[in-house]
């Protein structure tokens, strides 16, 4: 069976997820065999022919113009992030592959910025959400059970998606693991659309689909999301139950590398921040 492609799969998923009663269509109350809109209804809302839209969903046409894609995004009521992903999926067929397939290395500017953040947990993430560098507090917060020098070597660079789904100690850090996992998978789908020729990223996604049923189910949902700020609720071996706000900053010279800085709530004297540093030593005794 031919692979219809990611663009076709995404269109199908978003069509199935949109209730007819949430659209301007008449007659949405008629009996339906499947959830969501029919193809002809999406075509009507977008102002394109049913034949053309059907070809897009079946993967027979993969060269839609931006104008058509934006019309489909409006018809399917996509968010800004979902619209960006839709455009990425279509443009991937028109733009030559340029992604670097090898290990990522932290840029000098990003490392300099990290060195300026000493009193808050901070890490540098690559486009695949590998940890390229961290400060002492960043290490102590997100992976205190790993060696402090793990990001310094390509063979041991921590992969946050792998940690979250395959490492029981990392998984246990999150009180709301389900939300954390869903957000990570949604971001990975967004990135996979931007770097469709990144074989390392593709292999990692395939590995996680095979090794973890939760990941496979979340990936199959088709959800897409950006992750630039938010809150994590953690059970930390050094600081106990903590609520952590985070903010991501993209680097101007390497926009695929992001500085992530964390702030612990309700910690006016920084005592709980300092308590983070007890975790690596504590866990070292269990290894």
C-alpha positions, -999 to +999 in steps of 0.1 A: +000+000+000+014+034-009+021+059+019-002+089+014+023+111+032+022+133+063+002+161+047-027+137+037-027+121+072-028+154+089-057+167+068-077+135+075-071+138+112-081+174+114-112+168+093-123+140+115-117+161+147-139+190+136-176+187+147-200+198+119-220+219+144-189+241+150-190+252+113-213+274+092-226+243+073-263+236+070-277+202+076-251+191+101-277+172+120-281+145+094-270+110+103-233+104+099-214+071+098-181+087+109-172+117+131-161+150+117-167+166+084-171+150+050-145+157+023-170+177+002-178+198+033-142+208+038-139+215+001-170+237+003-157+256+033-123+262+017-136+271-018-118+243-036-131+214-057-140+182-041-118+163-066-088+184-057-092+181-020-097+144-023-064+141-042-047+159-013-061+136+013-052+105-007-017+117-013-021+119-051-014+157-050+013+171-027+019+205-043-008+227-029-002+264-030+001+284+002-032+301-007-050+268-009-034+256+023-044+287+042-080+283+029-079+247+042-065+259+075-094+284+079-120+257+069-105+232+094-102+259+121-065+252+127-046+271+153-016+292+143+008+264+153-013+238+133-013+261+103+024+265+105+027+227+106+004+223+076+026+247+056+057+229+067+043+195+055+035+209+021+067+229+016+088+198+025+079+185-010+091+217-027+123+225-007+155+205-011+166+186+020+192+205+040+190+191+076+222+180+093+219+143+100+247+142+126+249+149+163+242+185+173+268+206+190+260+236+212+268+269+196+293+292+212+267+320+217+243+296+235+271+283+257+280+319+267+243+326+275+242+295+297+273+306+316+255+338+326+226+319+342+240+306+375+212+310+400+185+293+381+182+258+365+190+262+327+197+239+298+204+242+261+182+220+239+188+210+203+160+206+177+155+170+187+152+180+223+186+165+231+203+183+260+234+199+245+245+216+277+232+224+312+243+243+343+246+225+377+210+234+386+196+224+353+213+190+356+200+186+392+165+195+382+157+174+351+181+145+353+199+143+386+205+105+381+226+110+350+263+120+350+269+157+351+291+155+319+265+135+299+258+164+275+294+168+266+297+136+246+274+128+215+271+092+227+257+102+261+238+134+253+204+131+272+174+129+249+145+144+268+119+124+248+137+091+255+141+100+292+104+110+295+091+077+280+118+051+286+135+061+318+115+052+350+134+077+371+129+106+348+092+096+343+087+096+380+097+133+383+064+145+369+032+146+389+012+152+357+032+129+335+003+125+310+002+162+302+040+164+300+041+135+276+013+149+254+030+183+251+064+166+242+048+145+215+029+175+200+061+194+198+080+165+182+053+163+155+058+201+148+095+197+145+092+166+123+073+187+099+101+213+098+129+187+094+113+159+074+147+148+061+163+145+096+169+107+097+181+108+134+148+125+144+128+100+123+146+070+139+140+083+174+102+087+167+101+052+153+120+038+182+096+054+207+066+042+188+079+007+190+091+008+226+063+027+244+026+023+238+019+057+254+041+074+229+026+054+200-010+064+210+000+101+214+018+101+181-012+086+164-035+113+177-018+138+153-018+167+179+006+195+170+019+221+195+045+246+202+063+247+235+079+280+245+067+285+280+047+267+306+046+250+340+058+216+353+046+200+385+074+178+398+083+154+426+120+160+430+143+138+451+161+168+465+135+196+466+103+176+471+070+187+455+078+217+434+060+238+407+084+251+381+077+277+354+099+276+323+106+298+294+124+289+261+146+314+242+157+307+206+192+317+196+195+342+168+225+324+151+210+289+157+172+292+160+170+254+163+188+256+196+169+270+226+179+281+261+154+268+286+153+286+320+133+274+350+119+293+380+107+275+411+075+290+425+071+300+462+109+300+468+116+335+481+149+326+498+161+302+471+163+274+496+145+249+474+167+258+444+197+251+465+181+218+477+181+206+441+218+202+443+215+175+469+198+151+444+228+141+422+248+132+453+219+114+469+211+094+437+248+086+431+247+063+461+220+042+445+238+036+413 
